[in-house]
Amino acid sequence: MIVAVWVVLVTLLLIVTWVTVLCVGRARRLDRLHVRTDAARAGLDMALARRAEVAGQVAAALARTGQDVTALRAAVGAAGAVAAAEREGVENALSRQLAAVDRGRLDAALLEELVDAEQLVILARRVHNDAVRDTLGLRSRRLVRWLRLAGTAPEPGYFEIADPEPGSMPIHRSAPERSPDPTPH
């Protein structure tokens, strides 16, 4: 009888220890994912700010050539001062204005800077959305929900903007294409 009580107590102690270790591990992972999401959001904000800055330079360069850039300047101004809730719409408007730019009128250095800024936004958005997906995935687990392991951390959200069309950005190849070697090895 006493042995059975001890077996039950030891079993309960092992179960409580296992659940505690599992909860601590999930809480730590969730905290790391929230930090990763916050860092990715900061990187995305920096990439969007850089793109807006380069878009301002593009507007100035096109204005010197006599092209009407009022819509582009308005989109750049809106991107610089926008609330977080309206950010996606404003950034989409800036993307549409940049897609309409005649890139043939830009000098090579400014064009390269614009392409780099656009590609950085694409990359930063993907990194951010991947971090959000991982965080939301862990937050959706039953144990995390039931024990409220996320605490008071706000639920992160995806950032959805339209990526530029592949044809609107020049493709830079690092090495020239090679034809197949006609001689067998």
Backbone torsions as a table, in degrees:
resi	resn	phi	psi	omega
1	MET	NA	-47.4	-179.7
2	ILE	-66.1	-35.8	179.5
3	VAL	-65.6	-40.1	179.6
4	ALA	-64.3	-39.6	177.6
5	VAL	-64.1	-42.9	179.2
6	TRP	-65.2	-38.2	178.4
7	VAL	-63.9	-43.3	178.5
8	VAL	-63.9	-44.7	179.9
9	LEU	-63.8	-43.7	179.4
10	VAL	-65.3	-40.4	178.1
11	THR	-62.6	-46.0	177.4
12	LEU	-61.8	-41.6	178.1
13	LEU	-62.5	-41.0	178.0
14	LEU	-66.3	-39.5	179.0
15	ILE	-65.9	-44.5	179.2
16	VAL	-63.1	-41.6	178.7
17	THR	-63.8	-43.8	180.0
18	TRP	-63.1	-44.3	179.2
19	VAL	-65.1	-39.8	179.0
20	THR	-63.2	-46.2	179.1
21	VAL	-63.1	-41.4	178.3
22	LEU	-62.6	-43.7	-179.7
23	CYS	-65.9	-42.7	179.3
24	VAL	-63.6	-42.0	178.6
25	GLY	-63.6	-43.3	179.0
26	ARG	-66.9	-39.9	-179.9
27	ALA	-64.7	-41.0	178.1
28	ARG	-65.4	-43.7	178.8
29	ARG	-63.0	-41.2	178.8
30	LEU	-63.3	-40.4	177.4
31	ASP	-62.9	-43.9	178.1
32	ARG	-62.6	-38.5	178.8
33	LEU	-67.7	-36.1	176.7
34	HIS	-67.1	-38.6	176.8
35	VAL	-64.5	-42.5	178.6
36	ARG	-62.2	-41.8	179.1
37	THR	-64.5	-42.5	178.4
38	ASP	-63.5	-41.6	178.8
39	ALA	-66.5	-39.2	178.4
40	ALA	-66.1	-37.0	178.2
41	ARG	-66.3	-40.6	177.5
42	ALA	-63.4	-40.9	176.7
43	GLY	-63.9	-39.0	177.4
44	LEU	-65.3	-42.8	178.0
45	ASP	-61.3	-40.3	178.6
46	MET	-66.2	-40.2	179.2
47	ALA	-65.6	-40.2	178.1
48	LEU	-67.0	-37.7	177.6
49	ALA	-65.9	-40.2	178.6
50	ARG	-64.9	-42.1	178.9
51	ARG	-62.9	-39.7	178.7
52	ALA	-65.5	-38.5	178.1
53	GLU	-64.6	-45.3	179.0
54	VAL	-66.0	-37.1	177.7
55	ALA	-63.3	-35.5	174.7
56	GLY	-63.7	-39.7	177.0
57	GLN	-66.5	-37.6	177.9
58	VAL	-64.5	-43.5	179.0
59	ALA	-61.7	-41.7	179.2
60	ALA	-65.0	-41.0	-179.4
61	ALA	-67.3	-40.4	179.8
62	LEU	-71.4	-31.9	178.0
63	ALA	-64.9	-34.5	178.8
64	ARG	-66.9	-24.6	178.7
65	THR	-88.8	-0.7	176.4
66	GLY	91.8	7.2	-179.9
67	GLN	-80.8	145.1	178.4
68	ASP	-75.3	117.6	-177.0
69	VAL	-123.2	23.3	-177.5
70	THR	-64.0	-40.1	179.9
71	ALA	-67.0	-39.9	178.6
72	LEU	-65.8	-43.4	178.7
73	ARG	-64.1	-37.3	177.4
74	ALA	-64.8	-41.4	178.8
75	ALA	-66.2	-39.0	177.4
76	VAL	-65.0	-43.4	178.9
77	GLY	-63.4	-40.2	179.0
78	ALA	-67.5	-36.6	179.7
79	ALA	-68.0	-28.0	-179.5
80	GLY	-75.4	-27.8	-176.9
81	ALA	-134.3	82.3	-178.1
82	VAL	-138.6	147.3	176.2
83	ALA	-75.0	155.7	-177.1
84	ALA	-60.9	-33.3	-178.3
85	ALA	-68.6	-27.1	-177.4
86	GLU	-102.2	4.7	-170.9
87	ARG	-62.7	-42.0	-176.5
88	GLU	-61.5	-44.2	-179.9
89	GLY	-64.1	-42.1	-179.9
90	VAL	-66.6	-41.9	179.4
91	GLU	-67.9	-34.2	175.1
92	ASN	-64.6	-39.4	178.0
93	ALA	-63.3	-41.9	177.8
94	LEU	-64.0	-39.7	177.9
95	SER	-61.6	-42.1	178.7
96	ARG	-64.1	-41.0	179.2
97	GLN	-65.9	-39.6	178.7
98	LEU	-68.8	-33.0	178.2
99	ALA	-67.6	-27.9	-178.9
100	ALA	-83.5	-7.6	-178.0
101	VAL	-69.7	136.3	174.1
102	ASP	-77.9	98.3	-174.2
103	ARG	-71.8	-13.2	176.7
104	GLY	-70.0	-19.8	179.6
105	ARG	-86.3	-6.5	-178.4
106	LEU	-90.5	146.7	175.4
107	ASP	-73.1	162.1	-171.4
108	ALA	-60.7	-40.5	-177.3
109	ALA	-66.3	-43.2	179.6
110	LEU	-69.0	-38.1	177.1
111	LEU	-62.5	-43.9	178.7
112	GLU	-63.8	-40.6	178.4
113	GLU	-64.7	-39.6	177.9
114	LEU	-64.8	-45.3	179.2
115	VAL	-62.5	-42.6	177.9
116	ASP	-61.4	-43.4	-179.9
117	ALA	-64.6	-40.5	178.7
118	GLU	-66.5	-42.2	179.0
119	GLN	-66.7	-35.1	177.2
120	LEU	-65.7	-37.3	176.9
121	VAL	-64.4	-43.0	179.0
122	ILE	-60.2	-47.6	-179.3
123	LEU	-64.5	-46.1	-178.9
124	ALA	-63.8	-37.3	178.0
125	ARG	-65.8	-41.3	178.9
126	ARG	-65.7	-42.2	178.0
127	VAL	-61.8	-45.0	179.8
128	HIS	-62.1	-48.0	-178.2
129	ASN	-66.4	-32.2	174.6
130	ASP	-65.8	-42.3	178.2
131	ALA	-64.5	-40.5	177.8
132	VAL	-64.2	-43.4	179.4
133	ARG	-59.4	-44.8	179.6
134	ASP	-64.9	-41.9	179.8
135	THR	-64.6	-46.9	179.4
136	LEU	-65.4	-33.0	177.4
137	GLY	-62.6	-44.5	178.7
138	LEU	-71.3	-37.8	179.6
139	ARG	-65.7	-22.9	-177.8
140	SER	-84.1	-7.0	179.7
141	ARG	-67.2	145.9	-176.6
142	ARG	-58.0	-48.0	-177.1
143	LEU	-60.0	-40.9	179.4
144	VAL	-65.9	-42.3	178.9
145	ARG	-69.0	-48.4	-175.9
146	TRP	-61.8	-42.0	-178.1
147	LEU	-94.2	3.1	178.5
148	ARG	51.3	50.4	-178.1
149	LEU	-71.2	-15.7	178.3
150	ALA	-75.0	-14.1	179.0
151	GLY	64.2	-136.0	-177.5
152	THR	-101.0	9.0	-179.6
153	ALA	-64.0	132.7	179.0
154	PRO	-67.7	149.1	178.5
155	GLU	-73.1	125.3	-178.7
156	PRO	-71.8	157.3	179.6
157	GLY	-125.0	153.0	177.6
158	TYR	-69.7	155.4	175.0
159	PHE	-116.7	108.9	-175.0
160	GLU	-112.1	112.9	170.8
161	ILE	-132.0	158.5	-179.9
162	ALA	-76.2	129.9	174.7
163	ASP	-76.0	150.4	177.5
164	PRO	-62.2	153.0	176.5
165	GLU	-63.5	142.3	-179.5
166	PRO	-57.9	-30.1	-179.0
167	GLY	-77.6	-14.6	-176.9
168	SER	-83.3	-13.7	178.6
169	MET	-113.9	129.5	178.3
170	PRO	-65.5	146.1	179.3
171	ILE	-97.5	126.6	178.4
172	HIS	-102.1	124.9	178.3
173	ARG	-100.6	136.6	-178.0
174	SER	-78.8	-28.6	-179.9
175	ALA	-137.2	146.8	178.7
176	PRO	-65.3	149.5	178.8
177	GLU	-70.2	143.8	-179.6
178	ARG	-111.7	142.2	174.7
179	SER	-81.3	154.4	-179.9
180	PRO	-60.8	145.4	179.7
181	ASP	-71.3	120.1	-176.9
182	PRO	-72.7	-16.9	-177.8
183	THR	-90.0	130.6	178.3
184	PRO	-72.1	151.9	-179.7
185	HIS	-99.9	NA	NA
